[in-house]
Amino acid sequence: MKICIPIDSNDALDSHVCAHFGSAPYFMIVDTETSECETIINTGAHHAHGMCQPLALLEGREIDGVVVGGIGRGALAKLQAANIGVFLSEYPSVKETVDAYNAGTLQPVSPAHVCGGHGHMHGSGQGPGCH
């Protein structure tokens, strides 16, 4: 399986998981069986609220799931419409996140978990991982 994880730094499995999907500087695609990693620069990291286009950036890549610390309603809806599972992780590193994914301990993200917006309402109970 291949999962996509938003990251703050490009340090392979030691990369720090970004708190918000659409604003992450990078996305890391990890093969959960081999730990092979591919890093993608998020050219849309500085987008207007509600304008995240995750599928455009990830187009053409095989992805079975996305694991996030936080995500907006629009990005969640777009990923779910493409039948890509979205899971919540509060682990700081890619390695810990992949280990939890493989153990089956990550919960699916629901609309109740989404972030309220860029720079506002984060951390206000709008969803875990929204800082």
Backbone as a ProteinNet text record, in pm:
[ID]
protein_1_A
[PRIMARY]
MKICIPIDSNDALDSHVCAHFGSAPYFMIVDTETSECETIINTGAHHAHGMCQPLALLEGREIDGVVVGGIGRGALAKLQAANIGVFLSEYPSVKETVDAYNAGTLQPVSPAHVCGGHGHMHGSGQGPGCH
[TERTIARY]
84.5	0	89.1	37.7	109.2	20	80.4	7.2	81.3	5.1	58.4	48.1	159.2	164.7	218.2	149	201.7	317	427.4	543.8	597.7	666	727.9	870	940	1079.4	1100.7	1197.3	1223.8	1339.8	1309.1	1410.3	1375.6	1327.3	1287.2	1191.6	1212.2	1117.8	1122.7	1227.8	1237.4	1165.6	1107.6	1037.1	927.1	906.4	802.6	670	565.4	432.7	376.7	329.5	271.8	132.4	99.2	-29.3	-148.4	-126.2	-238.8	-203.6	-286.8	-262.2	-229.6	-320.1	-305.9	-193.5	-148.7	-43.3	94.9	105.4	234.5	330.8	457.3	555.6	581.6	564.8	589.9	483.7	471.3	395.6	493.2	485.2	568.5	478.6	509.6	438.5	527.2	471	546.8	482.5	564.8	520.2	525.3	410.5	403.5	468.4	494.6	557.8	709.8	761.4	906.2	970.1	890.5	935.2	1003.2	988	1041.2	961.6	1032.8	969.6	990.9	890.8	900.7	847.5	925.3	883.3	839.6	727.1	670.1	661.4	711.7	698.2	553.8	494.1	355.5	356.3	340.1	339.5	213	114.8	-8.7	-19.9	94.1	90.9	32.1	46.3	-3.3	-126.8	-235.3	-360.9	-463.4	-565	-674.1	-753.8	-812.4	-892.6	-999.9	-1007.2	-1106.5	-1064.3	-942.2	-897.7	-790	-771.9	-674.1	-710	-611.7	-631.9	-541.2	-565.8	-473.9	-464.9	-572.6	-569.9	-490.2	-490.4	-413.4	-264.5	-218.1	-77	-36.9	-126.9	-96.6	-137.4	-189.9	-239.6	-131.8	-173.6	-83.6	-2.7	-13.9	57.3	-39.5	7.7	-74.4	-76.4	-194.1	-209	-331.6	-311.7	-421.9	-485.5	-411.1	-464.1	-381.5	-439.2	-372.2	-382.7	-271.6	-271	-234.2	-318.3	-302.4	-306.6	-251.6	-267.3	-387.7	-425.8	-541.9	-570	-696.1	-735.6	-863.7	-879.6	-1000.7	-1112.2	-1233.6	-1351.9	-1345.2	-1300.5	-1295.4	-1197.4	-1076.6	-976.5	-1024.2	-1084.6	-1137.2	-1242.2	-1334.5	-1440.9	-1384.7	-1283.5	-1223.9	-1152.8	-1080.6	-1011.6	-1111.4	-1213.6	-1314.8	-1390.4	-1417.3	-1487.3	-1403.5	-1271.1	-1180.7	-1153.7	-1230.4	-1215.7	-1077.6	-1020.2	-893.4	-924.6	-887.4	-911.5	-827.1	-884.4	-812.8	-815.6	-696.2	-682.3	-615.2	-646.7	-594.5	-476.6	-367.8	-251.3	-203.5	-170.9	-112.5	32.8	93.1	232.6	322	436.7	520.9	602.7	640.2	727.2	656	709.7	656.6	668.7	782.9	802.1	695	670.1	568.1	428.9	403.9	274.5	256.1	360	353.2	335.6	408	394.3	250.7	189.9	51.4	-45	-19.3	-103.2	-96.8	24.5	42.2	-22.7	-25.6	-86.5	-239	-291.4	-436.5	-496.7	-416.4	-465.7	-510.6	-496.2	-538.1	-687.2	-754.8	-897.9	-923.8	-1028.9	-1065.8	-1109.3	-1077	-1119.2	-1264	-1344.3	-1482.7	-1499.3	-1609.6	-1631.7	-1626.7	-1650.6	-1643.6	-1500.9	-1401.3	-1261.3	-1193.8	-1262.9	-1195.9	-1157.6	-1055.7	-1008.8	-1101.8	-1105	-1193.6	-1141.4	-1009.7	-957.1	-811.4	-752.6	-611	-589	-517.2	-479	-589	-709.6	-814.7	-897.3	-944.4	-1025.3	-944.6	-816.2	-736.1	-713.4	-718.2	-698.9	-819.2	-931.3	-1049.3	-1155.2	-1109.8	-1205.8	-1264.3	-1209.5	-1257.8	-1204.2	-1114	-1061.9	-924.2	-891.5	-758.8	-652.9	-538.6	-428.5	-439.1	-539.1	-553.3	-487.1	-365	-286.7	-265.7
-117.9	0	124.3	228.1	355.9	461.3	533.4	640.3	772.1	879.7	1014.5	1084.3	1145	1214.1	1355	1459.3	1595.6	1613.4	1674.1	1689.8	1832.7	1868.7	2000.9	2004.2	1889.2	1882.3	1752.2	1752.7	1636.6	1557.1	1475.9	1397.2	1248.5	1198	1057.3	1018.2	902.1	855.2	937.8	1019.9	1108.2	1241.4	1261.5	1386.5	1411.2	1538.6	1579.5	1594.5	1534.3	1541.7	1682.3	1743.2	1877.5	1871.8	1973.2	1976.8	1998.5	2047.7	2072.9	2027.6	1945.3	1882.8	1983.5	2072.8	2161.2	2261.2	2294.9	2394.3	2333.3	2203	2135.7	2174.7	2199.8	2230.9	2113.2	1991.4	1870.5	1765.3	1670.3	1547.8	1432.6	1334.3	1215.9	1096.9	1025.8	902.5	788.5	705.9	597.5	463.9	371.8	234.4	170	133.1	84	-53.3	-122.9	-255.4	-248.4	-154.1	-146	-23.7	71.7	200.3	288.3	257.1	341.6	471.6	585.6	717.4	797.4	876.8	974.4	1106.1	1213.1	1344	1431.9	1500.5	1590.2	1729.5	1829.5	1967.9	2011.1	2067.3	2116	2255.6	2262.8	2392	2472.7	2410.5	2480.1	2507.3	2507.5	2525.1	2660.1	2761.2	2895.4	2925.4	2856.7	2872.7	2944.7	2998	3062	2954.5	2991.8	2897.2	2834	2699.8	2626.9	2595.4	2635.6	2615.8	2508.1	2425.9	2318.2	2220.8	2186.9	2095.8	1973.7	1889.6	1778.4	1678	1652.9	1552.2	1598.1	1728.1	1779.8	1757.1	1780.9	1764.2	1617.1	1532.5	1390.1	1306.5	1372.6	1303.5	1215.4	1096	1003.9	917.6	941.8	861.8	765	645.8	544	572.6	606.4	636.3	562.8	486.5	411.4	488	579.2	654.1	777.9	867.8	989.5	992.5	1024.7	1033.6	1176.6	1241.5	1384.1	1413	1528.8	1580.6	1672.3	1728.3	1815	1835.6	1861.7	1877.9	1960.1	2036.5	2115.4	2033.8	2083.8	2013.8	1989.1	2088.3	2074.1	1966.9	1967.3	1866.8	1728.1	1716.3	1587.1	1536.1	1622.2	1581.7	1536.6	1609.4	1574.2	1439.8	1414.2	1286.7	1172.6	1193.3	1088.9	1060.8	1164	1144.8	1061.8	1066.8	987.8	850.1	815.9	687.5	667.8	776.9	770.2	784.3	684.5	688.8	796.9	868.5	973.5	936.6	931.8	888.7	996.4	999.9	1099.9	1042.8	1118.6	1079.2	1196.9	1170.8	1273.4	1241.5	1151.2	1114.9	1218.5	1251.3	1357.8	1320.3	1192.6	1156.5	1066.4	1063.8	976.1	830.7	793.4	654.6	611.6	693.7	659.7	653.1	741.6	743.9	618.2	579.2	458	334.5	329.9	217.2	205.9	319.8	319.4	278.8	324.6	285.1	133.8	79.6	-64.4	-144.7	-88	-155.9	-145.1	-60.1	-42.8	38.5	125.2	202.3	344.2	385.3	520.2	521.6	627.2	641.5	718.2	680.7	757.9	899.2	996.4	1134.4	1147.7	1212.7	1240.7	1392.3	1439.7	1584.8	1652.7	1579	1636.8	1669.8	1613.8	1634.1	1745.6	1810.4	1904.1	2033.8	2098.3	2228.2	2338.1	2448	2558.2	2654.6	2660.3	2754.2	2783.2	2861.1	2894.7	3005.7	2972.9	3074.9	3117.7	3067	3103.2	2980.3	2974.9	2865.9	2739.2	2733.8	2615.8	2606.8	2485.5	2465.1	2504.8	2534.5	2580.2	2471.7	2346.6	2238.2	2206.5	2267.6	2242.1	2112.5	2049.9	1922.3	1898.3	1771.5	1742.6	1774.8	1818.7	1845.3	1979.7	2057.7	2189	2292.4	2329.3	2421	2551.1
0	0	0	-62.6	-62.3	1.8	96.4	163.3	142.8	144.7	130.7	265.6	307.9	436	412.6	460.4	448.6	546.8	501.9	588.3	585.3	696.6	709.8	655	665	622.2	546.1	456.1	372.9	432.1	533.4	603.7	603.2	489	474	586.4	647.6	750	877.5	893.6	1010.2	987.6	871.4	840.4	941.8	974.1	1068.2	994.2	1048.4	987.3	1007.3	898.8	903.4	965.5	1042.6	1113.2	1021.2	899.6	809	668	610.4	480.8	370.6	341.1	225.6	233.9	355.5	374.1	390	380.2	396.4	284.9	317.1	212.7	118.5	172	93.7	124.1	31.2	55.4	37.8	125.2	111.5	82.6	-23.4	-53.8	-4.6	82.5	144.4	109.3	63.1	43.6	182.3	235.9	373.5	391	281.6	290.6	281.3	201.3	180.5	246.3	292.7	349	245.4	117.8	11.6	9.4	-4.5	2.8	-125.1	-158.3	-267	-212.5	-227.6	-179.1	-295.5	-275.8	-375.7	-314.2	-383.5	-335.9	-356.8	-253.7	-262.6	-322.3	-452.3	-521	-489.3	-425.5	-389.2	-240.8	-169	-23.6	17.3	-67	-34	-117.8	-85.2	-158.6	-71.1	-135.4	-61.8	11.6	123.7	201.7	113.1	119.7	42.5	-100.1	-138.9	-276.9	-290.3	-190.5	-194.6	-306.6	-388.7	-501.2	-485.6	-386.4	-360.3	-473.2	-541.4	-646.8	-768.1	-795.8	-909	-885.2	-764.6	-733	-728.4	-683.2	-666.7	-788	-891.1	-1010	-1072.9	-1111.9	-1177.1	-1082.3	-953	-854.5	-788.3	-764.1	-698	-548	-496.7	-353.5	-302.1	-196.2	-136.4	-20.6	40.4	153.4	179.9	257.4	300.5	452.9	518.5	664.2	700.3	779.9	808.8	958.1	995	1130.1	1135.2	1022.6	1007.7	860.2	827.3	686.6	681.1	577.1	557.8	495	505.3	455.9	304.5	228.1	83	38.3	94.5	58.1	98.9	216.4	260.7	162.7	123.1	30.8	-103.1	-153.9	-283	-276.6	-169.2	-154.6	-138.4	-57.3	-38.5	-167.7	-246.9	-374.7	-471.4	-455.6	-539.8	-478	-374.5	-304.3	-243.3	-193.4	-121.8	26.6	105	249.2	314.8	410.8	482.6	630.5	691.2	829.1	912.1	1040.6	1132.6	1210.6	1215.9	1294.2	1377.1	1501.1	1587.3	1618.3	1538.6	1558	1491.7	1552.4	1497.8	1374.9	1358.1	1245.3	1145.5	1025.2	921.2	965.4	1022.8	1065.2	1165.2	1267	1366.5	1303.4	1209.3	1140.4	1056	982.7	901	989.9	1102.1	1195.1	1246.1	1281	1330	1218.7	1097.2	982.3	963.3	964.3	945.7	1058.6	1178.6	1293.8	1291.3	1202.2	1191.6	1304.7	1366.5	1481.5	1447.2	1321.9	1283.4	1250.5	1294.5	1271.6	1141.3	1067.7	948.9	988.8	904.3	927.3	881.2	962.6	926	916.9	860.7	854.3	991.9	1098.6	1233.3	1274.3	1203.5	1237.6	1158.3	1066.2	976.6	1045.4	986.4	1035.4	986.2	1060.4	1027.8	924.7	902	803.5	827	740.4	747.7	848.7	955.4	1050.3	1145.8	1132.7	1226.6	1259.6	1378.7	1431.3	1455.3	1419.5	1446	1596.2	1648.1	1790.2	1871.8	1807.3	1880.8	1888.1	1879.6	1883.9	1747.4	1643	1508.4	1453.1	1520.5	1476	1533.8	1563.6	1616.1	1512.9	1556.6	1466.9	1397.2	1423.5	1360.2	1448.1	1411.9	1494.9	1421.4
[MASK]
+++++++++++++++++++++++++++++++++++++++++++++++++++++++++++++++++++++++++++++++++++++++++++++++++++++++++++++++++++++++++++++++++++

